[in-house]
């Protein structure tokens, strides 16, 4: 007690003393929270509100609420069936609710349980199709839907079915959509809207128009069913039936056609609502209106806005070197081919080119053939956008000025001349003359997430729905007004928005940039620039664009303008290529560790058996017996197993299998500088297992076909055979980009990883799974694969799968998916090896497809 009084006296001296009003305010808030807690708990427990608890109830009320919720969910399911709803309707609704609540494991378990029973198989396949489609496993979805009566699919899962159908077989999708457009249907407007998007995205404008008519018809029949139908219909009317790549009349003699970038597209949901995009266009316009002797023509509100910007140019940046009449157009960045332009319409082209039509992986790129882009501040990394046609388009319009170094490296890897230009918004102060006086010190917070916004301060949003409702000129004026509001009322900015950080820095404000992830590839070269680094972007941006725009407005030919652009940017392209080619440092420690691991390998055995490698933990040994016994039972040759890990000799014995334990307890992940002990073991397999070739298996697998066939697969000139990844995203670069994004705490390391990724491999290739693969271990030892993998694991915290994707990239033999069949992702009809890669295992509480197969094997070899 005396010690407590002493502590209280010390606190009274050191801490501010609360007033009575402050104490009462805290007590009132506490009471309000207690009452809110009791109301919430009562609602969750389906009871009347009682007395507020004085202390936290025990046992944990969350567990009680969760059980009650689950019981009610089951009751609702049964009640719906009792009230006349079909099993299919109730099941589909339940699965959709599970997916919306991110209960993927439960949704898969329900689908699998029903599909594996003859009496409910059709409903189960329907659910499997819905889940697989939502997870973008479209081949599995389509295979599942094809096992269900077409009438049942169209009644309960038409949107999911057609999304997967178009993803797997677009021609069949267009044919079936065309057929249903001519048939009677009870579909609502939202279902027809899904088909409109798919037909439009796959470039069948006539079909999209017919489906749009059915959508309108369905909406008129039931106008209250979809609240936003009128908005979607009005938006789509501007795009439906439009012929692509149209030319408008020729530009009048003596005039130059010039386009300003806008951000609308046929998909309203994916059209930009970020005013930061308009700030980019404003910055690009600043380079045009510097030229004071230009006269603008076109849509009145656009011309009026541009004229006003011309009058705002900073006096020291104004130019009078060229005199011309300019016809102005606006170009939809993501849908330019649905507009019309005269030939030789110029534009400064920039921005994030990763917005597919309607959010689909269908991109309107290359741009309209009548456009003549000068690329600066360009960013891309979408595999489906970087088609051979797109790459050739970029080559022919290069060099490409890139907003970030990652895009530079990506383009250089595919042979497109590129350089780092930085972001156009660094130059936005062109149309913001100095204020007569600075405001009093004050801070504005813009879309802040990482740090708290002080009480009494607004967290300003730069993304809002009104942007989609306004005209181009209105949005551009809003961009000006927003920046004026910042600089006239504040001196400091805290933001996660790139297009707040750079433009407000350009306006002379002090900015603390707090992005959602510091290691994002978009910020490579732009992250927290000091004054000199910022100016090293802004001044060259102006210097390189000024002569090019003068040539454009002087009426020079396309050939002359692009020749000038190549000449101006040649030194920067050369420097970018030298940087791109810089080799990674040699890691002598990784080499030494790989050599040390060779000493742990047992003596080299005789050739003959099928060699299987596993890397189980001690807790997984119970499942190793089942896997190895299934391999031995299915193989025509003897099976020899190598268990690599921190294991005792004789840890597992399997009748008919020669088992060797390679004990790696002397190797320590922390000492080696890698993420985990298992990752270290798997990276060193070629050093630790003294055979020429082996099959690597996980503990959650079951072999049902001859492993001799697998181990003898022809590797040609590769060292590894693995299936293309079962994940929905098959991009190999995605795997490594995800690893780089983990460096939120060390973004410079992430940026170096991005550089090395693109220096090692050409963008892009199919990723592969490494739970099951065939390895030429002798070839790997000769090639130093273990040291290469360890080096990148140590430098960039990669796991073993990421390291193998890094090392081999596209240089592998492709295994048929039946050798690594994942039942929740694949549609293989005759699996050779089952692999339960998801959270639900065949020994888990939740049901998993194929559980009976595993349990039977486990019982047989217990």
VEXDREN-795477 format. One record per residue (C-alpha): residue in one letter; x, y, z. Coordinates in steps of 0.02 Angstrom, whole numbers, padded with zeros to 5 digits, always signed. Example, Ala and Ser with C-alpha at 12.3 -4.5 7.8 and 13.67 -1.06 7.14 Angstrom:
<sites>
A+00615-00225+00390
S+00684-00053+00357
</sites>
This chain:
<sites>
X+00000+00000+00000
X+00140+00126+00041
X+00219+00087-00128
X+00053+00123-00214
X+00038+00292-00127
X+00216+00334-00179
X+00175+00289-00359
X+00018+00397-00354
X+00118+00547-00287
X+00248+00522-00424
X+00112+00513-00557
X+00033+00672-00489
X+00198+00764-00509
X+00240+00695-00683
X+00070+00681-00767
X-00056+00818-00808
X-00200+00825-00683
X-00371+00791-00757
X-00508+00917-00724
X-00677+00863-00656
X-00756+00895-00826
X-00628+00782-00909
X-00660+00645-00782
X-00848+00658-00807
X-00824+00652-00996
X-00721+00492-00982
X-00850+00414-00865
X-00991+00458-00987
X-00897+00380-01133
X-00861+00224-01030
X-01044+00208-00984
X-01096+00231-01166
X-00976+00094-01221
X-01039-00025-01086
X-01219+00004-01139
X-01175-00021-01322
X-01085-00182-01277
X-01237-00249-01184
X-01355-00205-01328
X-01240-00291-01452
X-01223-00445-01343
X-01411-00455-01315
X-01445-00442-01501
X-01316-00577-01539
X-01391-00692-01406
X-01569-00652-01461
X-01626-00592-01288
X-01688-00434-01205
X-01564-00300-01157
X-01514-00317-00974
X-01404-00229-00848
X-01236-00172-00913
X-01098-00289-00853
X-00976-00220-00726
X-00836-00333-00787
X-00800-00442-00939
X-00914-00595-00933
X-00840-00770-00922
X-00829-00883-01016
X-00786-00781-01171
X-00951-00713-01239
X-00881-00716-01416
X-00881-00907-01414
X-01061-00910-01352
X-01115-00788-01487
X-01024-00887-01620
X-01112-01049-01569
X-01280-00963-01567
X-01248-00889-01738
X-01201-01059-01809
X-01357-01138-01735
X-01468-01004-01808
X-01382-01021-01977
X-01421-01206-01979
X-01598-01172-01922
X-01622-01043-02061
X-01560-01169-02188
X-01686-01300-02132
X-01825-01173-02110
X-01803-01113-02289
X-01819-01291-02354
X-01971-01322-02242
X-02054-01167-02313
X-02040-01231-02490
X-01872-01171-02555
X-01778-01299-02657
X-01619-01378-02589
X-01524-01302-02736
X-01587-01126-02702
X-01553-01133-02515
X-01382-01213-02539
X-01325-01086-02667
X-01384-00942-02559
X-01294-01016-02407
X-01131-01039-02503
X-01138-00861-02568
X-01162-00799-02389
X-01013-00903-02333
X-00903-00832-02470
X-00960-00655-02429
X-00910-00688-02247
X-00740-00754-02308
X-00781-00930-02247
X-00702-01015-02397
X-00656-01176-02305
X-00836-01200-02246
X-00906-01163-02419
X-00790-01290-02499
X-00831-01419-02366
X-01018-01401-02397
X-00996-01414-02585
X-00881-01565-02571
X-00991-01656-02446
X-01145-01640-02558
X-01055-01681-02721
X-00977-01840-02650
X-01148-01915-02611
X-01252-01988-02751
X-01418-01920-02685
X-01355-01740-02679
X-01220-01747-02812
X-01302-01626-02934
X-01327-01491-02802
X-01150-01521-02740
X-01079-01496-02914
X-01181-01337-02931
X-01104-01271-02769
X-00930-01327-02822
X-00953-01228-02982
X-01007-01072-02887
X-00861-01080-02765
X-00733-01119-02900
X-00796-00979-03012
X-00787-00853-02871
X-00608-00911-02835
X-00563-00896-03020
X-00534-01082-03042
X-00634-01074-03201
X-00593-01244-03277
X-00651-01334-03120
X-00806-01223-03115
X-00850-01262-03295
X-00821-01449-03272
X-00934-01446-03119
X-01071-01345-03205
X-01066-01463-03354
X-01116-01604-03235
X-01276-01512-03186
X-01438-01492-03284
X-01426-01333-03387
X-01594-01273-03320
X-01529-01285-03140
X-01369-01190-03182
X-01463-01052-03273
X-01589-01034-03132
X-01464-01024-02989
X-01290-00983-03055
X-01303-00906-03228
X-01179-00766-03191
X-01048-00882-03117
X-01070-01005-03259
X-01048-00878-03398
X-00899-00795-03312
X-00808-00960-03307
X-00866-01010-03481
X-00797-00849-03556
X-00634-00870-03460
X-00607-01048-03525
X-00689-01045-03697
X-00740-00871-03756
X-00805-00933-03924
X-00923-01054-03839
X-00970-00916-03717
X-01018-00798-03858
X-01117-00935-03945
X-01216-00982-03788
X-01244-00799-03741
X-01310-00768-03916
X-01428-00916-03899
X-01500-00861-03731
X-01523-00684-03797
X-01655-00754-03916
X-01742-00865-03787
X-01879-00825-03660
X-01804-00801-03488
X-01853-00750-03313
X-01682-00677-03276
X-01672-00512-03188
X-01581-00360-03257
X-01424-00395-03154
X-01398-00565-03236
X-01417-00490-03409
X-01295-00355-03357
X-01164-00489-03319
X-01183-00555-03496
X-01174-00380-03570
X-01006-00354-03485
X-00937-00519-03547
X-00993-00494-03727
X-00930-00314-03729
X-00764-00361-03650
X-00739-00495-03782
X-00770-00369-03920
X-00938-00431-03987
X-01027-00264-03993
X-01180-00327-04086
X-01212-00464-03958
X-01181-00342-03815
X-01314-00229-03890
X-01443-00371-03898
X-01405-00422-03719
X-01419-00241-03665
X-01594-00235-03740
X-01640-00389-03636
X-01568-00303-03482
X-01677-00149-03512
X-01829-00259-03543
X-01801-00354-03380
X-01780-00193-03283
X-01943-00122-03352
X-02033-00283-03303
X-01969-00272-03124
X-01902-00096-03092
X-01877-00117-02905
X-01767-00272-02911
X-01602-00181-02939
X-01579-00010-02863
X-01439+00052-02976
X-01511-00015-03139
X-01558+00156-03207
X-01383+00221-03172
X-01300+00073-03258
X-01416+00084-03408
X-01385+00270-03431
X-01197+00243-03420
X-01195+00097-03542
X-01302+00186-03671
X-01151+00295-03714
X-01048+00142-03762
X-01168+00010-03826
X-01171-00008-04014
X-01017+00101-04041
X-00906+00050-04186
X-00722+00037-04137
X-00574+00131-04210
X-00676+00262-04301
X-00597+00413-04384
X-00675+00584-04371
X-00660+00713-04508
X-00487+00779-04550
X-00410+00916-04445
X-00433+01086-04531
X-00279+01146-04624
X-00157+01234-04513
X-00224+01158-04352
X-00152+01024-04238
X-00260+00891-04153
X-00216+00861-03971
X-00300+00750-03841
X-00310+00763-03652
X-00324+00604-03549
X-00490+00564-03464
X-00535+00412-03359
X-00708+00353-03410
X-00738+00179-03482
X-00886+00064-03522
X-00880-00014-03348
X-00948+00117-03229
X-00884+00022-03076
X-00706+00021-03143
X-00704+00199-03211
X-00593+00308-03102
X-00666+00405-02957
X-00495+00462-02895
X-00471+00648-02922
X-00284+00613-02918
X-00302+00552-03096
X-00366+00722-03151
X-00218+00799-03061
X-00106+00698-03178
X-00200+00767-03328
X-00186+00942-03255
X+00003+00920-03243
X+00012+00859-03424
X-00093+01008-03480
X+00031+01124-03395
X+00163+01076-03524
X+00042+01123-03664
X-00020+01290-03598
X+00156+01351-03561
X+00150+01395-03746
X+00059+01561-03736
X+00028+01582-03922
X-00081+01428-03941
X-00265+01454-03980
X-00383+01313-03930
X-00540+01249-04015
X-00664+01112-03974
X-00796+01076-03844
X-00836+01244-03762
X-00818+01194-03579
X-00653+01106-03614
X-00585+01253-03713
X-00641+01374-03577
X-00549+01274-03443
X-00390+01260-03547
X-00392+01446-03585
X-00403+01483-03399
X-00256+01367-03364
X-00155+01456-03499
X-00183+01618-03405
X-00123+01537-03241
X+00050+01484-03304
X+00193+01539-03193
X+00274+01688-03278
X+00449+01613-03274
X+00385+01456-03365
X+00284+01542-03502
X+00344+01517-03682
X+00307+01608-03844
X+00412+01502-03962
X+00269+01426-04063
X+00107+01495-04135
X-00034+01374-04180
X-00219+01332-04178
X-00256+01174-04080
X-00411+01064-04090
X-00440+00984-03919
X-00510+00810-03886
X-00526+00703-03731
X-00468+00523-03738
X-00530+00384-03625
X-00367+00306-03564
X-00443+00133-03544
X-00563+00133-03693
X-00491+00246-03829
X-00538+00130-03974
X-00722+00161-03937
X-00700+00346-03978
X-00663+00436-04140
X-00516+00549-04180
X-00441+00627-04334
X-00278+00556-04396
X-00119+00613-04308
X-00200+00665-04145
X-00060+00693-04021
X-00063+00668-03833
X+00051+00656-03684
X+00015+00480-03627
X+00043+00425-03446
X-00030+00337-03297
X-00076+00166-03232
X-00128+00060-03381
X-00203-00083-03283
X-00391-00054-03288
X-00479-00189-03388
X-00647-00163-03471
X-00782-00192-03339
X-00645-00253-03221
X-00612-00403-03333
X-00439-00455-03388
X-00477-00378-03558
X-00382-00219-03600
X-00412-00087-03732
X-00229-00074-03777
X-00148-00031-03899
X-00237+00134-03907
X-00339+00206-04051
X-00234+00197-04211
X-00259+00382-04247
X-00176+00433-04084
X+00008+00482-04078
X+00063+00461-03897
X+00220+00527-03814
X+00240+00409-03667
X+00299+00480-03501
X+00255+00427-03323
X+00192+00260-03389
X+00157+00115-03271
X+00105-00063-03311
X+00129-00239-03247
X-00027-00333-03303
X+00016-00493-03392
X-00142-00497-03497
X-00111-00319-03556
X+00069-00350-03610
X+00023-00449-03766
X+00145-00464-03912
X+00040-00332-04002
X+00052-00214-03853
X+00240-00240-03837
X+00266-00202-04021
X+00155-00047-04003
X+00263+00017-03860
X+00422-00018-03958
X+00358+00080-04107
X+00309+00230-04000
X+00460+00226-03886
X+00563+00264-03795
X+00439+00247-03652
X+00461+00364-03505
X+00411+00266-03350
X+00341+00330-03186
X+00440+00202-03085
X+00598+00101-03106
X+00503-00065-03098
X+00410-00023-03258
X+00577+00027-03337
X+00650-00143-03296
X+00494-00235-03353
X+00495-00149-03524
X+00683-00170-03547
X+00664-00356-03512
X+00547-00372-03663
X+00653-00264-03778
X+00557-00100-03764
X+00671+00053-03750
X+00628+00137-03585
X+00692+00259-03456
X+00641+00329-03287
X+00544+00491-03310
X+00461+00497-03140
X+00286+00564-03118
X+00206+00706-03215
X+00127+00775-03058
X+00297+00839-03002
X+00269+00976-03132
X+00092+01027-03083
X+00153+01193-03010
X+00166+01255-03191
X-00013+01318-03174
X+00000+01373-02992
X+00087+01542-02979
X+00162+01584-02810
X+00040+01645-02678
X+00065+01822-02614
X+00086+01751-02439
X+00095+01582-02355
X-00041+01521-02235
X-00010+01497-02051
X+00067+01327-02007
X-00066+01192-02020
X-00074+01010-02076
X-00198+00926-02192
X-00223+00737-02184
X-00269+00652-02348
X-00329+00470-02349
X-00215+00432-02202
X-00215+00252-02141
X-00049+00213-02059
X-00047+00346-01924
X-00188+00421-01821
X-00273+00580-01878
X-00276+00701-01731
X-00444+00742-01657
X-00527+00889-01740
X-00440+00860-01908
X-00528+00799-02064
X-00457+00648-02157
X-00484+00717-02333
X-00532+00591-02467
X-00466+00605-02645
X-00578+00465-02709
X-00765+00491-02712
X-00914+00442-02819
X-00955+00618-02878
X-00805+00607-02996
X-00901+00483-03104
X-01052+00598-03117
X-00963+00754-03180
X-00897+00810-03349
X-00713+00812-03392
X-00704+01001-03371
X-00794+00995-03203
X-00674+00863-03137
X-00524+00960-03199
X-00585+01117-03109
X-00612+01012-02953
X-00430+00955-02963
X-00374+01137-02971
X-00488+01186-02827
X-00427+01043-02719
X-00244+01089-02741
X-00285+01272-02710
X-00375+01222-02550
X-00220+01127-02492
X-00093+01264-02526
X-00199+01413-02470
X-00249+01336-02303
X-00105+01222-02254
X+00083+01211-02250
X+00103+01025-02215
X+00025+00866-02286
X+00014+00686-02224
X-00051+00565-02356
X-00047+00390-02427
X-00091+00454-02602
X+00052+00466-02728
X-00049+00597-02822
X-00065+00702-02668
X+00115+00682-02608
X+00198+00732-02772
X+00085+00875-02827
X+00080+00957-02656
X+00269+00941-02647
X+00273+01026-02817
X+00171+01168-02740
X+00304+01193-02607
X+00216+01107-02462
X+00303+00995-02336
X+00237+00818-02359
X+00249+00658-02258
X+00213+00514-02377
X+00137+00362-02291
X+00083+00237-02425
X-00014+00081-02384
X+00142-00022-02423
X+00311+00062-02437
X+00374-00080-02546
X+00242-00058-02682
X+00322-00066-02854
X+00236+00097-02902
X+00348+00195-02783
X+00514+00130-02848
X+00607+00292-02881
X+00474+00405-02804
X+00477+00356-02620
X+00507+00503-02502
X+00614+00607-02619
X+00726+00743-02549
X+00726+00914-02632
X+00868+00874-02752
X+00792+00707-02804
X+00624+00790-02833
X+00699+00925-02942
X+00796+00793-03038
X+00626+00729-03097
X+00533+00893-03121
X+00661+00992-03221
X+00707+00854-03347
X+00520+00820-03372
X+00496+00999-03430
X+00657+01003-03528
X+00622+00846-03631
X+00439+00886-03668
X+00464+01068-03718
X+00553+01039-03887
X+00441+00891-03929
X+00282+00992-03902
X+00355+01135-04002
X+00385+01015-04146
X+00207+00947-04131
X+00126+01120-04129
X+00238+01175-04272
X+00157+01039-04378
X+00308+00922-04393
X+00275+00746-04458
X+00257+00595-04344
X+00425+00528-04404
X+00511+00692-04363
X+00431+00706-04191
X+00474+00528-04139
X+00651+00547-04207
X+00671+00702-04098
X+00600+00608-03947
X+00724+00466-03974
X+00868+00589-03988
X+00821+00683-03829
X+00796+00527-03723
X+00940+00422-03791
X+01060+00459-03645
X+00926+00414-03518
X+00885+00251-03607
X+01069+00205-03612
X+01089+00239-03426
X+00932+00137-03388
X+01000-00012-03486
X+01165-00005-03392
X+01074-00004-03226
X+00959-00145-03281
X+01108-00255-03328
X+01202-00231-03164
X+01235-00406-03092
X+01179-00459-02920
X+01318-00471-02790
X+01395-00642-02760
X+01348-00723-02593
X+01499-00823-02536
X+01407-00872-02377
X+01272-00961-02478
X+01405-01056-02574
X+01490-01109-02413
X+01326-01168-02336
X+01283-01271-02490
X+01455-01353-02482
X+01433-01388-02297
X+01266-01474-02330
X+01351-01597-02446
X+01440-01667-02295
X+01275-01715-02215
X+01220-01825-02360
X+01227-02013-02332
X+01334-02124-02441
X+01278-02138-02622
X+01162-02290-02641
X+01138-02404-02789
X+01029-02347-02932
X+00862-02432-02962
X+00722-02388-02842
X+00606-02240-02863
X+00678-02107-02747
X+00553-02003-02649
X+00601-01851-02545
X+00494-01780-02406
X+00530-01640-02282
X+00410-01675-02137
X+00410-01596-01966
X+00405-01711-01814
X+00219-01676-01795
X+00185-01732-01974
X+00268-01902-01960
X+00099-01984-01927
X+00047-01945-02107
X+00213-01993-02190
X+00175-02179-02174
X+00012-02161-02273
X+00096-02064-02414
X+00244-02183-02431
X+00136-02339-02417
X+00022-02273-02555
X+00175-02238-02663
X+00242-02414-02637
X+00073-02493-02672
X+00054-02399-02836
X+00232-02414-02903
X+00300-02550-03016
X+00476-02523-02946
X+00536-02522-02766
X+00518-02357-02674
X+00660-02280-02575
X+00617-02132-02463
X+00728-01990-02401
X+00656-01898-02252
X+00748-01732-02236
X+00727-01637-02075
X+00762-01627-01890
X+00720-01809-01862
X+00787-01960-01769
X+00848-02111-01870
X+00711-02240-01884
X+00577-02109-01855
X+00464-02195-01982
X+00457-02373-02042
X+00350-02424-02190
X+00337-02604-02249
X+00409-02621-02424
X+00493-02450-02420
X+00678-02419-02388
X+00677-02265-02276
X+00829-02153-02247
X+00830-02005-02128
X+00941-01857-02171
X+00959-01767-02004
X+00979-01578-02027
X+00981-01526-01844
X+01155-01454-01869
X+01085-01328-01995
X+01000-01177-01919
X+00885-01061-02014
X+00931-00908-01910
X+01116-00939-01934
X+01090-00968-02120
X+00985-00810-02136
X+00829-00893-02208
X+00648-00888-02154
X+00622-01063-02083
X+00704-01231-02051
X+00594-01320-02180
X+00632-01188-02312
X+00818-01215-02279
X+00801-01404-02294
X+00704-01392-02457
X+00828-01270-02533
X+00967-01394-02496
X+00882-01554-02558
X+01004-01575-02702
X+01150-01568-02578
X+01073-01678-02444
X+01000-01821-02547
X+01137-01921-02635
X+01039-01983-02788
X+01028-01921-02967
X+00841-01897-02981
X+00695-01896-02859
X+00511-01856-02837
X+00474-01730-02699
X+00310-01761-02607
X+00216-01670-02466
X+00134-01754-02317
X-00041-01703-02375
X-00033-01810-02533
X-00088-01983-02587
X-00012-02080-02732
X-00133-02181-02838
X-00031-02209-02999
X+00141-02279-03038
X+00279-02163-02975
X+00402-02247-03093
X+00312-02160-03235
X+00333-01993-03148
X+00515-02008-03098
X+00562-02059-03276
X+00478-01907-03355
X+00584-01831-03494
X+00663-01670-03430
X+00745-01621-03595
X+00869-01483-03550
X+00784-01432-03386
X+00824-01481-03207
X+00648-01483-03138
X+00474-01541-03187
X+00326-01461-03098
X+00146-01423-03135
X+00087-01248-03179
X+00024-01173-03018
X-00149-01222-02960
X-00175-01044-02895
X-00294-00933-02992
X-00154-00807-03030
X-00029-00901-03139
X+00097-00759-03156
X+00274-00803-03105
X+00313-00620-03078
X+00163-00608-02961
X+00246-00736-02847
X+00405-00632-02836
X+00315-00464-02828
X+00218-00530-02677
X+00385-00573-02595
X+00450-00397-02629
X+00296-00317-02552
X+00342-00397-02385
X+00481-00268-02369
X+00368-00132-02305
X+00502-00103-02173
X+00644-00095-02302
X+00578-00027-02467
X+00750-00002-02544
X+00776-00190-02529
X+00609-00219-02616
X+00658-00101-02757
X+00821-00195-02783
X+00725-00359-02787
X+00610-00289-02923
X+00764-00242-03024
X+00844-00413-03006
X+00680-00502-03048
X+00670-00414-03216
X+00856-00429-03244
X+00847-00618-03226
X+00685-00658-03319
X+00584-00589-03464
X+00409-00534-03413
X+00306-00648-03391
X+00299-00837-03368
X+00188-00966-03285
X+00223-00994-03100
X+00235-01173-03039
X+00196-01266-02878
X+00337-01348-02781
X+00244-01461-02660
X+00263-01600-02790
X+00401-01599-02921
X+00531-01706-03007
X+00710-01647-02980
X+00869-01686-03075
X+00972-01679-02915
X+01136-01719-03000
X+01109-01579-03125
X+01062-01460-02985
X+01223-01501-02892
X+01326-01467-03048
X+01234-01304-03084
X+01249-01239-02905
X+01061-01222-02888
X+01064-01236-02698
X+01186-01092-02680
X+01085-00985-02802
X+00924-01020-02707
X+01004-00987-02538
X+01080-00824-02598
X+00912-00750-02648
X+00828-00821-02492
X+00959-00737-02383
X+00955-00572-02476
X+00766-00555-02494
X+00683-00668-02363
X+00610-00780-02499
X+00537-00948-02451
X+00591-01106-02541
X+00450-01101-02671
X+00486-00919-02714
X+00671-00958-02727
X+00640-01101-02850
X+00525-00991-02955
X+00664-00860-02952
X+00800-00985-03001
X+00709-01079-03139
X+00577-00956-03201
X+00507-01025-03364
X+00647-01154-03380
X+00558-01311-03321
X+00467-01461-03390
X+00278-01444-03370
X+00196-01587-03275
X+00017-01633-03311
X-00093-01574-03167
X-00148-01753-03132
X+00023-01780-03049
X-00019-01644-02921
X-00209-01642-02923
X-00287-01515-02803
X-00472-01564-02791
X-00533-01389-02744
X-00445-01309-02894
X-00425-01436-03033
X-00535-01533-03153
X-00420-01681-03191
X-00527-01837-03216
X-00395-01969-03174
X-00281-01902-03037
X-00114-01988-03014
X-00070-01898-02852
X-00198-01812-02743
X-00137-01656-02654
X-00244-01573-02521
X-00160-01402-02537
X-00295-01301-02448
X-00327-01279-02262
X-00447-01427-02257
X-00350-01591-02252
X-00425-01765-02268
X-00393-01789-02082
X-00471-01618-02036
X-00639-01587-01952
X-00711-01504-02109
X-00753-01620-02252
X-00630-01625-02397
X-00658-01703-02567
X-00571-01872-02573
X-00569-01894-02384
X-00629-02075-02399
X-00484-02116-02514
X-00359-02052-02386
X-00443-02134-02237
X-00450-02301-02325
X-00263-02290-02363
X-00224-02236-02184
X-00322-02383-02112
X-00241-02505-02232
X-00065-02453-02183
X-00091-02414-01999
</sites>
